[in-house]
């Protein structure tokens, strides 16, 4: 295998199925999300306070491996520096904590939607959606899983807005440290998929300045959204990509005030609005969204490529993560048949990171598309993160040829 072109999906059908799975982004639930409750409502007085402090928590049932889970509402920082509330889930492993406290892994979830009722913490099978959760619990890690702003709490969700996601991730770690009985230490790793991969990279960019009291030992990302200009240019071409593009346009038109009517045809807006109000939690949701998206195959954008039109191009560039500090080890996983986040794009980000002198572990998952790459790389990601907590030297694939790293991996690794 000599080029990335050789690893693309072999048929139109496979690309279509991969796009639909990509829109699901590892959604494993088989029922729709619960309705919201008053738990997610916080007054202005409740929101005021230090980022990462808890507003409230409540126990959750059915956590794996003997763990105790809590739905949490915690304080964070909004897009304009204002205090906000963010919801999420914190899972505490059983048994005594080690000296110095338990390690914390922040799980950054993939796309679930852009409106409040699409919060992962509302999903009945939320634990099944966290790639590697059981392994992390068995390794003694506390897992902090933010919903991101505007999911659970009042929306709209700033979808694919990197700094917003990252602050919510970091503050979920702080919330875990502030939870009585969690006994969480100050060392953490972040692990995310797709949208959550972007959030993980942005967490690496802001952690030292936003939360200097915490120690980030490593960043792990599966099929991360690293180049939003490329992503927006690619994704309107496929069914799953149209789903993601519609959500991005709908969200950014509200959080940035970008003029959606300048790029979306009037006859397409009902489908865009409906997609924005549907969640991605189950296979049934994927099928429903496929039906909702169908009109966009005939009428959608009024421009050939949204990534070339302002202010959308500048907003995409603003939310494209730069290279991490070279002191932060990086784990990247990428499916070779992914047509939502193309392998070439992740390879380019890896090479950019290598040029900074970073240690980058690159895992290619052969024959896997966007939807399942986090699931299939979770064992390797957990092992990599636990090695960082243990202080072991970080491995690197920088300096190796791309072909050799491609040929070395398999889904079983």
C-alpha positions as a Python dict, from the first residue, in 0.01 Angstrom:
ca = {
    (1, 'X'): (0, 0, 0),
    (2, 'X'): (180, 311, -125),
    (3, 'X'): (-72, 593, -133),
    (4, 'X'): (-376, 708, 58),
    (5, 'X'): (-578, 697, -262),
    (6, 'X'): (-557, 319, -249),
    (7, 'X'): (-740, 299, 83),
    (8, 'X'): (-1063, 474, -14),
    (9, 'X'): (-1397, 288, -5),
    (10, 'X'): (-1436, 61, -305),
    (11, 'X'): (-1796, 145, -398),
    (12, 'X'): (-2058, 417, -396),
    (13, 'X'): (-2271, 203, -162),
    (14, 'X'): (-1990, 178, 92),
    (15, 'X'): (-1933, 553, 78),
    (16, 'X'): (-2303, 615, 133),
    (17, 'X'): (-2319, 380, 429),
    (18, 'X'): (-2001, 531, 568),
    (19, 'X'): (-2147, 879, 543),
    (20, 'X'): (-2459, 775, 731),
    (21, 'X'): (-2247, 605, 996),
    (22, 'X'): (-2030, 913, 1011),
    (23, 'X'): (-2331, 1127, 1086),
    (24, 'X'): (-2409, 885, 1366),
    (25, 'X'): (-2051, 924, 1491),
    (26, 'X'): (-2057, 613, 1702),
    (27, 'X'): (-2414, 654, 1829),
    (28, 'X'): (-2489, 315, 1983),
    (29, 'X'): (-2816, 382, 2168),
    (30, 'X'): (-3127, 207, 2047),
    (31, 'X'): (-3383, 448, 2193),
    (32, 'X'): (-3442, 819, 2170),
    (33, 'X'): (-3314, 1059, 2432),
    (34, 'X'): (-3522, 1136, 2737),
    (35, 'X'): (-3704, 1467, 2764),
    (36, 'X'): (-3520, 1742, 2945),
    (37, 'X'): (-3584, 1803, 3313),
    (38, 'X'): (-3547, 2094, 3554),
    (39, 'X'): (-3203, 1955, 3646),
    (40, 'X'): (-3058, 2145, 3350),
    (41, 'X'): (-3212, 2481, 3444),
    (42, 'X'): (-2989, 2715, 3644),
    (43, 'X'): (-3065, 3066, 3762),
    (44, 'X'): (-2825, 3356, 3709),
    (45, 'X'): (-2734, 3335, 4076),
    (46, 'X'): (-2656, 2963, 4047),
    (47, 'X'): (-2440, 3012, 3739),
    (48, 'X'): (-2227, 3280, 3899),
    (49, 'X'): (-1909, 3130, 4040),
    (50, 'X'): (-1571, 2982, 3957),
    (51, 'X'): (-1552, 2772, 3636),
    (52, 'X'): (-1554, 2401, 3712),
    (53, 'X'): (-1744, 2425, 4039),
    (54, 'X'): (-2056, 2212, 4071),
    (55, 'X'): (-2405, 2355, 4065),
    (56, 'X'): (-2571, 2020, 4129),
    (57, 'X'): (-2536, 1647, 4068),
    (58, 'X'): (-2757, 1338, 4080),
    (59, 'X'): (-2675, 965, 4071),
    (60, 'X'): (-2723, 769, 3749),
    (61, 'X'): (-2789, 396, 3716),
    (62, 'X'): (-2623, 125, 3506),
    (63, 'X'): (-2264, 249, 3501),
    (64, 'X'): (-2032, -37, 3393),
    (65, 'X'): (-1763, -220, 3588),
    (66, 'X'): (-1900, -138, 3932),
    (67, 'X'): (-1854, 236, 3887),
    (68, 'X'): (-2075, 512, 4024),
    (69, 'X'): (-2200, 769, 3775),
    (70, 'X'): (-2343, 1115, 3825),
    (71, 'X'): (-2526, 1355, 3600),
    (72, 'X'): (-2372, 1695, 3673),
    (73, 'X'): (-2436, 2062, 3610),
    (74, 'X'): (-2127, 2276, 3646),
    (75, 'X'): (-2006, 2630, 3582),
    (76, 'X'): (-1806, 2721, 3274),
    (77, 'X'): (-1726, 3012, 3043),
    (78, 'X'): (-1930, 3109, 2738),
    (79, 'X'): (-1822, 3231, 2396),
    (80, 'X'): (-1797, 3590, 2514),
    (81, 'X'): (-1639, 3527, 2851),
    (82, 'X'): (-1974, 3515, 3030),
    (83, 'X'): (-2054, 3261, 3304),
    (84, 'X'): (-2265, 2970, 3181),
    (85, 'X'): (-2384, 2632, 3304),
    (86, 'X'): (-2278, 2313, 3125),
    (87, 'X'): (-2407, 1961, 3187),
    (88, 'X'): (-2238, 1625, 3160),
    (89, 'X'): (-2162, 1293, 3327),
    (90, 'X'): (-1887, 1199, 3572),
    (91, 'X'): (-1805, 831, 3630),
    (92, 'X'): (-1603, 726, 3936),
    (93, 'X'): (-1435, 383, 3946),
    (94, 'X'): (-1476, 155, 4248),
    (95, 'X'): (-1207, 94, 4507),
    (96, 'X'): (-966, 321, 4694),
    (97, 'X'): (-790, 604, 4517),
    (98, 'X'): (-411, 598, 4483),
    (99, 'X'): (-189, 849, 4658),
    (100, 'X'): (-214, 1176, 4471),
    (101, 'X'): (-564, 1101, 4346),
    (102, 'X'): (-715, 920, 4050),
    (103, 'X'): (-621, 1011, 3694),
    (104, 'X'): (-896, 1185, 3499),
    (105, 'X'): (-986, 1122, 3136),
    (106, 'X'): (-1212, 1376, 2970),
    (107, 'X'): (-1430, 1215, 2702),
    (108, 'X'): (-1525, 1457, 2423),
    (109, 'X'): (-1825, 1317, 2239),
    (110, 'X'): (-1892, 1316, 1864),
    (111, 'X'): (-2187, 1486, 1699),
    (112, 'X'): (-2520, 1426, 1873),
    (113, 'X'): (-2710, 1738, 1762),
    (114, 'X'): (-2726, 2113, 1808),
    (115, 'X'): (-3026, 2168, 2037),
    (116, 'X'): (-3065, 2108, 2414),
    (117, 'X'): (-3259, 1781, 2402),
    (118, 'X'): (-2968, 1615, 2214),
    (119, 'X'): (-2738, 1609, 2519),
    (120, 'X'): (-2559, 1275, 2568),
    (121, 'X'): (-2635, 1291, 2941),
    (122, 'X'): (-3003, 1254, 2848),
    (123, 'X'): (-2950, 936, 2646),
    (124, 'X'): (-3055, 611, 2813),
    (125, 'X'): (-2749, 428, 2681),
    (126, 'X'): (-2503, 711, 2737),
    (127, 'X'): (-2238, 479, 2880),
    (128, 'X'): (-2231, 264, 2566),
    (129, 'X'): (-2152, 576, 2364),
    (130, 'X'): (-1826, 648, 2546),
    (131, 'X'): (-1552, 463, 2360),
    (132, 'X'): (-1324, 279, 2601),
    (133, 'X'): (-1526, 362, 2912),
    (134, 'X'): (-1512, 14, 3069),
    (135, 'X'): (-1137, -11, 3008),
    (136, 'X'): (-1079, 330, 3167),
    (137, 'X'): (-1284, 240, 3474),
    (138, 'X'): (-1096, -88, 3512),
    (139, 'X'): (-772, 111, 3496),
    (140, 'X'): (-892, 331, 3784),
    (141, 'X'): (-957, 650, 3588),
    (142, 'X'): (-1233, 899, 3661),
    (143, 'X'): (-1414, 981, 3336),
    (144, 'X'): (-1558, 1330, 3286),
    (145, 'X'): (-1790, 1355, 2985),
    (146, 'X'): (-1916, 1702, 2904),
    (147, 'X'): (-2229, 1762, 2698),
    (148, 'X'): (-2076, 2091, 2564),
    (149, 'X'): (-2266, 2421, 2599),
    (150, 'X'): (-2616, 2430, 2457),
    (151, 'X'): (-2673, 2055, 2485),
    (152, 'X'): (-2883, 1989, 2793),
    (153, 'X'): (-2849, 2353, 2894),
    (154, 'X'): (-3015, 2635, 2694),
    (155, 'X'): (-2906, 2641, 2330),
    (156, 'X'): (-2824, 2668, 2059),
    (157, 'X'): (-2510, 2458, 2084),
    (158, 'X'): (-2198, 2625, 1936),
    (159, 'X'): (-2133, 2330, 1705),
    (160, 'X'): (-1770, 2279, 1600),
    (161, 'X'): (-1666, 2595, 1786),
    (162, 'X'): (-1333, 2477, 1923),
    (163, 'X'): (-1269, 2713, 2214),
    (164, 'X'): (-1624, 2670, 2344),
    (165, 'X'): (-1594, 2292, 2340),
    (166, 'X'): (-1250, 2299, 2502),
    (167, 'X'): (-1352, 2518, 2794),
    (168, 'X'): (-1641, 2282, 2865),
    (169, 'X'): (-1401, 1985, 2851),
    (170, 'X'): (-1149, 2143, 3088),
    (171, 'X'): (-1419, 2255, 3329),
    (172, 'X'): (-1561, 1901, 3335),
    (173, 'X'): (-1222, 1789, 3470),
    (174, 'X'): (-1239, 2062, 3732),
    (175, 'X'): (-1593, 1948, 3818),
    (176, 'X'): (-1467, 1593, 3869),
    (177, 'X'): (-1201, 1724, 4105),
    (178, 'X'): (-1469, 1916, 4296),
    (179, 'X'): (-1698, 1613, 4328),
    (180, 'X'): (-1698, 1466, 4675),
    (181, 'X'): (-1580, 1105, 4672),
    (182, 'X'): (-1423, 1116, 4325),
    (183, 'X'): (-1077, 1178, 4470),
    (184, 'X'): (-954, 1299, 4133),
    (185, 'X'): (-598, 1421, 4098),
    (186, 'X'): (-474, 1712, 3890),
    (187, 'X'): (-344, 1504, 3596),
    (188, 'X'): (-576, 1447, 3303),
    (189, 'X'): (-587, 1326, 2945),
    (190, 'X'): (-849, 1410, 2684),
    (191, 'X'): (-994, 1159, 2437),
    (192, 'X'): (-1247, 1242, 2169),
    (193, 'X'): (-1398, 1138, 1838),
    (194, 'X'): (-1488, 1349, 1533),
    (195, 'X'): (-1633, 1672, 1677),
    (196, 'X'): (-1486, 1549, 2003),
    (197, 'X'): (-1151, 1505, 1832),
    (198, 'X'): (-1159, 1873, 1745),
    (199, 'X'): (-1256, 1949, 2107),
    (200, 'X'): (-963, 1737, 2228),
    (201, 'X'): (-713, 1925, 2013),
    (202, 'X'): (-849, 2261, 2127),
    (203, 'X'): (-824, 2138, 2486),
    (204, 'X'): (-454, 2083, 2422),
    (205, 'X'): (-428, 2438, 2291),
    (206, 'X'): (-594, 2615, 2585),
    (207, 'X'): (-528, 2390, 2887),
    (208, 'X'): (-209, 2554, 3016),
    (209, 'X'): (-354, 2906, 3013),
    (210, 'X'): (-719, 2831, 3096),
    (211, 'X'): (-646, 2583, 3376),
    (212, 'X'): (-282, 2617, 3488),
    (213, 'X'): (-358, 2416, 3803),
    (214, 'X'): (-418, 2103, 3589),
    (215, 'X'): (-157, 1886, 3420),
    (216, 'X'): (-249, 1761, 3072),
    (217, 'X'): (-51, 1442, 3008),
    (218, 'X'): (-172, 1375, 2654),
    (219, 'X'): (-431, 1432, 2382),
    (220, 'X'): (-602, 1142, 2201),
    (221, 'X'): (-829, 1199, 1902),
    (222, 'X'): (-1007, 966, 1660),
    (223, 'X'): (-1088, 1109, 1315),
    (224, 'X'): (-1069, 1466, 1447),
    (225, 'X'): (-1212, 1760, 1256),
    (226, 'X'): (-877, 1929, 1192),
    (227, 'X'): (-945, 2136, 879),
    (228, 'X'): (-1295, 2280, 879),
    (229, 'X'): (-1240, 2456, 545),
    (230, 'X'): (-1170, 2115, 389),
    (231, 'X'): (-1451, 1950, 586),
    (232, 'X'): (-1708, 2205, 471),
    (233, 'X'): (-1585, 2177, 115),
    (234, 'X'): (-1612, 1797, 123),
    (235, 'X'): (-1918, 1723, 329),
    (236, 'X'): (-2196, 1882, 127),
    (237, 'X'): (-2129, 1616, -139),
    (238, 'X'): (-2254, 1316, 62),
    (239, 'X'): (-2573, 1234, 249),
    (240, 'X'): (-2408, 1220, 591),
    (241, 'X'): (-2204, 1527, 504),
    (242, 'X'): (-2516, 1725, 418),
    (243, 'X'): (-2648, 1641, 766),
    (244, 'X'): (-2334, 1782, 926),
    (245, 'X'): (-2322, 2086, 697),
    (246, 'X'): (-2685, 2169, 773),
    (247, 'X'): (-2618, 2156, 1148),
    (248, 'X'): (-2306, 2370, 1115),
    (249, 'X'): (-2484, 2638, 911),
    (250, 'X'): (-2784, 2640, 1145),
    (251, 'X'): (-2566, 2668, 1457),
    (252, 'X'): (-2323, 2929, 1325),
    (253, 'X'): (-2605, 3145, 1192),
    (254, 'X'): (-2723, 3172, 1552),
    (255, 'X'): (-2401, 3182, 1756),
    (256, 'X'): (-2207, 3402, 1510),
    (257, 'X'): (-2492, 3578, 1330),
    (258, 'X'): (-2366, 3449, 994),
    (259, 'X'): (-2626, 3500, 716),
    (260, 'X'): (-2753, 3152, 636),
    (261, 'X'): (-2994, 3290, 374),
    (262, 'X'): (-2694, 3394, 163),
    (263, 'X'): (-2579, 3034, 116),
    (264, 'X'): (-2888, 2812, 162),
    (265, 'X'): (-3173, 2812, -87),
    (266, 'X'): (-3512, 2917, 60),
    (267, 'X'): (-3672, 2586, -40),
    (268, 'X'): (-3403, 2399, 158),
    (269, 'X'): (-3456, 2581, 487),
    (270, 'X'): (-3743, 2362, 616),
    (271, 'X'): (-3522, 2053, 588),
    (272, 'X'): (-3228, 2237, 749),
    (273, 'X'): (-3445, 2349, 1039),
    (274, 'X'): (-3583, 1999, 1087),
    (275, 'X'): (-3235, 1842, 1082),
    (276, 'X'): (-3122, 2094, 1341),
    (277, 'X'): (-3395, 1978, 1576),
    (278, 'X'): (-3331, 1604, 1536),
    (279, 'X'): (-3075, 1419, 1748),
    (280, 'X'): (-2826, 1147, 1657),
    (281, 'X'): (-2863, 884, 1928),
    (282, 'X'): (-2967, 565, 1752),
    (283, 'X'): (-2982, 378, 1423),
    (284, 'X'): (-3347, 483, 1405),
    (285, 'X'): (-3240, 848, 1431),
    (286, 'X'): (-2994, 797, 1147),
    (287, 'X'): (-3266, 656, 924),
    (288, 'X'): (-3506, 935, 1019),
    (289, 'X'): (-3242, 1198, 945),
    (290, 'X'): (-3170, 1031, 611),
    (291, 'X'): (-3535, 1085, 517),
    (292, 'X'): (-3527, 1444, 643),
    (293, 'X'): (-3211, 1513, 444),
    (294, 'X'): (-3353, 1377, 118),
    (295, 'X'): (-3482, 1715, -13),
    (296, 'X'): (-3131, 1858, 24),
    (297, 'X'): (-3013, 1624, -250),
    (298, 'X'): (-3223, 1830, -491),
    (299, 'X'): (-3202, 2178, -339),
    (300, 'X'): (-2953, 2287, -75),
    (301, 'X'): (-2678, 2543, -123),
    (302, 'X'): (-2697, 2851, -343),
    (303, 'X'): (-2315, 2856, -380),
    (304, 'X'): (-2084, 2591, -530),
    (305, 'X'): (-1865, 2564, -219),
    (306, 'X'): (-1954, 2720, 113),
    (307, 'X'): (-1590, 2704, 223),
    (308, 'X'): (-1507, 2978, -28),
    (309, 'X'): (-1776, 3223, 91),
    (310, 'X'): (-1739, 3478, 372),
    (311, 'X'): (-1796, 3488, 663),
    (312, 'X'): (-1820, 3108, 653),
    (313, 'X'): (-1464, 3057, 529),
    (314, 'X'): (-1318, 3277, 804),
    (315, 'X'): (-1530, 3107, 1068),
    (316, 'X'): (-1412, 2767, 947),
    (317, 'X'): (-1051, 2885, 959),
    (318, 'X'): (-1105, 3027, 1309),
    (319, 'X'): (-1224, 2686, 1430),
    (320, 'X'): (-944, 2487, 1270),
    (321, 'X'): (-700, 2375, 1541),
    (322, 'X'): (-337, 2469, 1509),
    (323, 'X'): (-44, 2255, 1615),
    (324, 'X'): (-29, 2161, 1983),
    (325, 'X'): (264, 2260, 2201),
    (326, 'X'): (543, 2011, 2128),
    (327, 'X'): (549, 1907, 2495),
    (328, 'X'): (203, 1745, 2467),
    (329, 'X'): (208, 1386, 2331),
    (330, 'X'): (-59, 1314, 2070),
    (331, 'X'): (-243, 993, 1976),
    (332, 'X'): (-432, 998, 1646),
    (333, 'X'): (-659, 722, 1512),
    (334, 'X'): (-800, 727, 1162),
    (335, 'X'): (-1011, 482, 966),
    (336, 'X'): (-881, 418, 618),
    (337, 'X'): (-1228, 420, 455),
    (338, 'X'): (-1352, 738, 623),
    (339, 'X'): (-1514, 980, 376),
    (340, 'X'): (-1636, 1230, 635),
    (341, 'X'): (-1289, 1312, 771),
    (342, 'X'): (-1066, 1190, 490),
    (343, 'X'): (-745, 1002, 579),
    (344, 'X'): (-538, 1256, 386),
    (345, 'X'): (-657, 1535, 614),
    (346, 'X'): (-560, 1353, 933),
    (347, 'X'): (-227, 1253, 781),
    (348, 'X'): (-162, 1619, 699),
    (349, 'X'): (-234, 1722, 1058),
    (350, 'X'): (-3, 1451, 1188),
    (351, 'X'): (278, 1575, 966),
    (352, 'X'): (216, 1933, 1077),
    (353, 'X'): (238, 1825, 1439),
    (354, 'X'): (554, 1625, 1374),
    (355, 'X'): (722, 1934, 1230),
    (356, 'X'): (689, 2101, 1571),
    (357, 'X'): (898, 1826, 1729),
    (358, 'X'): (602, 1653, 1892),
    (359, 'X'): (571, 1283, 1965),
    (360, 'X'): (274, 1159, 1764),
    (361, 'X'): (138, 803, 1769),
    (362, 'X'): (-58, 747, 1445),
    (363, 'X'): (-295, 448, 1437),
    (364, 'X'): (-451, 358, 1102),
    (365, 'X'): (-757, 137, 1138),
    (366, 'X'): (-787, -61, 818),
    (367, 'X'): (-1127, -92, 649),
    (368, 'X'): (-1308, 123, 907),
    (369, 'X'): (-1510, 435, 831),
    (370, 'X'): (-1592, 738, 1038),
    (371, 'X'): (-1860, 595, 1263),
    (372, 'X'): (-1661, 321, 1432),
    (373, 'X'): (-1301, 438, 1443),
    (374, 'X'): (-1318, 542, 1811),
    (375, 'X'): (-1470, 209, 1909),
    (376, 'X'): (-1204, 16, 1718),
    (377, 'X'): (-911, 223, 1845),
    (378, 'X'): (-1031, 254, 2206),
    (379, 'X'): (-812, -23, 2350),
    (380, 'X'): (-501, 132, 2197),
    (381, 'X'): (-605, 482, 2306),
    (382, 'X'): (-666, 372, 2666),
    (383, 'X'): (-331, 193, 2684),
    (384, 'X'): (-160, 501, 2541),
    (385, 'X'): (-327, 734, 2792),
    (386, 'X'): (-253, 513, 3092),
    (387, 'X'): (113, 502, 2984),
    (388, 'X'): (117, 882, 2986),
    (389, 'X'): (-24, 888, 3340),
    (390, 'X'): (247, 639, 3440),
    (391, 'X'): (517, 869, 3304),
    (392, 'X'): (641, 626, 3039),
    (393, 'X'): (816, 777, 2734),
    (394, 'X'): (568, 861, 2460),
    (395, 'X'): (613, 663, 2137),
    (396, 'X'): (625, 847, 1804),
    (397, 'X'): (560, 763, 1443),
    (398, 'X'): (713, 1090, 1328),
    (399, 'X'): (994, 1021, 1088),
    (400, 'X'): (835, 702, 958),
    (401, 'X'): (703, 686, 605),
    (402, 'X'): (328, 716, 566),
    (403, 'X'): (313, 384, 383),
    (404, 'X'): (487, 203, 669),
    (405, 'X'): (246, 338, 929),
    (406, 'X'): (-51, 247, 710),
    (407, 'X'): (68, -108, 655),
    (408, 'X'): (149, -161, 1023),
    (409, 'X'): (-204, -124, 1161),
    (410, 'X'): (-518, -336, 1168),
    (411, 'X'): (-857, -306, 1340),
    (412, 'X'): (-750, -570, 1592),
    (413, 'X'): (-468, -355, 1728),
}
